[in-house]
Amino acid sequence: MNIGKYVKPSSVEEAWALLKGNEGAAIIGGGAWLRRGGRKLELAIDLFETGLDTIRTEDGRLEIGAMATYRQLETAPDILDFCDGLIARSIRDIVGVQMRNIFTVGGTVAGRFGFSHLNCALLALEARVEFHEAGLISLEDHLDGKGPRQDILTKVVVDGSAARGSFQAVHQSRNDFATLAVAVVRNVDRTTIAVGARPGRARLAESAMAHLVGSIPDGKEEILTARAGELAAEEINFGDDQRASAEYRRMICPVLVERALKEVLK
Ligand SMILES: Cc1cc2nc3c(=O)[nH]c(=O)nc-3n(C[C@H](O)[C@H](O)[C@H](O)COP(=O)(O)OP(=O)(O)OC[C@H]3O[C@@H](n4cnc5c(N)ncnc54)[C@H](O)[C@@H]3O)c2cc1C
């Protein structure tokens, strides 16, 4: 990364005034991903001093500031107590703690990374993302590329009382990106299933979710979860990369979906 000018505004408004209409400017979250590329930035706008690093619960609504780090996610009581600690579980094994002290929620969500564990977990939680200019939009729309191109992501919002959650992933080696990731959330009569690292951006498995609407009768769990796994594998598009073929991903998808469903239906 090659930076012309580096600034640390003290408010989001100040940051926006610097970013708006300036194609040579970019927001810096943790800077860990940006640093990997040889990108040239005329103006780097660091949000470190904008106060966007808070995590709080209000009226059952979880709000995570864009500058909250992964380390905050894995230690904040509000996150650990929420939905079986799904968010914390999704990120706690990513590389080392030094890097997790740097990675930010905003950099991850804004980056729309296909490999991202966090984006997969937040999609299963039907999170919404707030941009300074564009306001609140669904994470699903944002990951589909319907979000703004140049804006400042200020926070992630998760509504309601998501009851049970599970995160499952397969890795070729401990510190590698996931070969496939699955996050499942179960509320009273609704289940959401997100599949990430396909290797494309995380997607909801809508048919599998429809199959699990309503209460699940005792003794029917096994048959319903097995079918949901098959449906997810049929409806999601998988791709090839150096970690695995699309065919391999399609084969392991039902296993991860079933594993996650068994956990949330216990
Ligand atoms: C060595 C390494 C290994 C990794 N391994 C994994 C892994 O195994 N699994 C996994 O899920 N992830 C992994 N990641 C990714 C990591 O989890 C983060 O998603 C990533 O580093 C982005 O966070 P950041 O704070 O560094 O973003 P940055 O590098 O600061 O920014 C990323 C992008 O988002 C933009 N941006 C940042 N903040 C905002 C904002 N508030 N508003 C608008 N735009 C913004 C930037 O301009 C940039 O385009 C890895 C990253 C690294 C560097």
Ligand as a Chemical Component Dictionary entry (heavy atoms), coordinates in Angstrom:
data_LIG
# 
_chem_comp.id                   LIG 
_chem_comp.type                 NON-POLYMER 
_chem_comp.pdbx_formal_charge   0 
_chem_comp.three_letter_code    LIG 
# 
loop_
_chem_comp_atom.comp_id 
_chem_comp_atom.atom_id 
_chem_comp_atom.alt_atom_id 
_chem_comp_atom.type_symbol 
_chem_comp_atom.charge 
_chem_comp_atom.model_Cartn_x 
_chem_comp_atom.model_Cartn_y 
_chem_comp_atom.model_Cartn_z 
_chem_comp_atom.pdbx_ordinal 
LIG C1  C1  C 0 -3.212  -12.440 6.833 1  
LIG C2  C2  C 0 -4.711  -12.401 6.873 2  
LIG C3  C3  C 0 -5.426  -13.590 7.061 3  
LIG C4  C4  C 0 -6.818  -13.582 7.099 4  
LIG N1  N1  N 0 -7.504  -14.766 7.298 5  
LIG C5  C5  C 0 -8.858  -14.762 7.355 6  
LIG C6  C6  C 0 -9.601  -15.972 7.551 7  
LIG O1  O1  O 0 -9.061  -17.065 7.626 8  
LIG N2  N2  N 0 -10.963 -15.897 7.620 9  
LIG C7  C7  C 0 -11.615 -14.685 7.529 10 
LIG O2  O2  O 0 -12.840 -14.690 7.633 11 
LIG N3  N3  N 0 -10.932 -13.531 7.330 12 
LIG C8  C8  C 0 -9.590  -13.541 7.225 13 
LIG N4  N4  N 0 -8.912  -12.357 6.984 14 
LIG C9  C9  C 0 -9.673  -11.116 6.727 15 
LIG C10 C10 C 0 -9.941  -10.353 8.026 16 
LIG O3  O3  O 0 -10.808 -11.156 8.791 17 
LIG C11 C11 C 0 -10.637 -8.999  7.729 18 
LIG O4  O4  O 0 -11.864 -9.262  7.113 19 
LIG C12 C12 C 0 -9.832  -8.085  6.818 20 
LIG O5  O5  O 0 -8.510  -7.948  7.293 21 
LIG C13 C13 C 0 -10.503 -6.713  6.676 22 
LIG O6  O6  O 0 -10.487 -5.993  7.878 23 
LIG P1  P1  P 0 -9.575  -4.684  8.049 24 
LIG O7  O7  O 0 -10.057 -3.990  9.280 25 
LIG O8  O8  O 0 -8.153  -5.091  7.972 26 
LIG O9  O9  O 0 -10.007 -3.853  6.738 27 
LIG P2  P2  P 0 -9.182  -2.763  5.879 28 
LIG O10 O10 O 0 -7.976  -3.380  5.256 29 
LIG O11 O11 O 0 -8.953  -1.534  6.692 30 
LIG O12 O12 O 0 -10.268 -2.422  4.762 31 
LIG C14 C14 C 0 -10.788 -3.375  3.877 32 
LIG C15 C15 C 0 -11.672 -2.638  2.835 33 
LIG O13 O13 O 0 -12.808 -2.051  3.478 34 
LIG C16 C16 C 0 -12.803 -0.622  3.334 35 
LIG N5  N5  N 0 -13.275 -0.111  4.627 36 
LIG C17 C17 C 0 -12.720 -0.347  5.843 37 
LIG N6  N6  N 0 -13.495 0.149   6.815 38 
LIG C18 C18 C 0 -14.537 0.762   6.196 39 
LIG C19 C19 C 0 -15.693 1.470   6.658 40 
LIG N7  N7  N 0 -15.960 1.652   7.974 41 
LIG N8  N8  N 0 -16.554 1.967   5.733 42 
LIG C20 C20 C 0 -16.337 1.783   4.406 43 
LIG N9  N9  N 0 -15.268 1.107   3.905 44 
LIG C21 C21 C 0 -14.392 0.605   4.793 45 
LIG C22 C22 C 0 -11.375 -0.242  2.964 46 
LIG O14 O14 O 0 -11.317 0.970   2.221 47 
LIG C23 C23 C 0 -10.959 -1.462  2.152 48 
LIG O15 O15 O 0 -11.451 -1.356  0.831 49 
LIG C24 C24 C 0 -7.522  -12.348 6.935 50 
LIG C25 C25 C 0 -6.793  -11.159 6.736 51 
LIG C26 C26 C 0 -5.419  -11.168 6.698 52 
LIG C27 C27 C 0 -4.689  -9.859  6.484 53 
# 
loop_
_chem_comp_bond.comp_id 
_chem_comp_bond.atom_id_1 
_chem_comp_bond.atom_id_2 
_chem_comp_bond.value_order 
_chem_comp_bond.pdbx_ordinal 
LIG C1  C2  SING 1  
LIG C2  C3  SING 2  
LIG C2  C26 DOUB 3  
LIG C3  C4  DOUB 4  
LIG C4  N1  SING 5  
LIG C4  C24 SING 6  
LIG N1  C5  DOUB 7  
LIG C5  C6  SING 8  
LIG C5  C8  SING 9  
LIG C6  O1  DOUB 10 
LIG C6  N2  SING 11 
LIG N2  C7  SING 12 
LIG C7  O2  DOUB 13 
LIG C7  N3  SING 14 
LIG N3  C8  DOUB 15 
LIG C8  N4  SING 16 
LIG N4  C9  SING 17 
LIG N4  C24 SING 18 
LIG C9  C10 SING 19 
LIG C10 O3  SING 20 
LIG C10 C11 SING 21 
LIG C11 O4  SING 22 
LIG C11 C12 SING 23 
LIG C12 O5  SING 24 
LIG C12 C13 SING 25 
LIG C13 O6  SING 26 
LIG O6  P1  SING 27 
LIG P1  O7  DOUB 28 
LIG P1  O8  SING 29 
LIG P1  O9  SING 30 
LIG O9  P2  SING 31 
LIG P2  O10 DOUB 32 
LIG P2  O11 SING 33 
LIG P2  O12 SING 34 
LIG O12 C14 SING 35 
LIG C14 C15 SING 36 
LIG C15 O13 SING 37 
LIG C15 C23 SING 38 
LIG O13 C16 SING 39 
LIG C16 N5  SING 40 
LIG C16 C22 SING 41 
LIG N5  C17 SING 42 
LIG N5  C21 SING 43 
LIG C17 N6  DOUB 44 
LIG N6  C18 SING 45 
LIG C18 C19 SING 46 
LIG C18 C21 DOUB 47 
LIG C19 N7  SING 48 
LIG C19 N8  DOUB 49 
LIG N8  C20 SING 50 
LIG C20 N9  DOUB 51 
LIG N9  C21 SING 52 
LIG C22 O14 SING 53 
LIG C22 C23 SING 54 
LIG C23 O15 SING 55 
LIG C24 C25 DOUB 56 
LIG C25 C26 SING 57 
LIG C26 C27 SING 58 
# 
